[in-house]
Amino acid sequence: MAYDNNLSGIISKNDRKTDDKHPDIKGQCEIDGVQYWVDGWQKTRNSDGGKLYSLRFKRKDAAPAQRPAPAPRQAAPSSGFDDMDDSIPF
């Protein structure tokens, strides 16, 4: 009989954290047969100062995020001085 990992996972301290924006904890889980990466950041609750973790889940099989291609450059509008000689050395 195979072990059912559904709705379970693991997290551990992120030993590779080098920036405040990096997650404090990292891990993985399975939800309805889909594998996810788990990232967590330790936060302080405003109401009583208690600690909590804010979590983010990202599918393991998701395509990496790609930056949109830059918009093509458009020619600058004419300044009215197109007949000027550009070879003047000053």
HELIX and SHEET records of a PDB file:
SHEET    1   A 4 SER A   8  LYS A  13  0                                        
SHEET    2   A 4 ILE A  25  ILE A  31 -1                                        
SHEET    3   A 4 VAL A  34  THR A  44 -1                                        
SHEET    4   A 4 LYS A  51  ARG A  59 -1                                        
END                                                                             
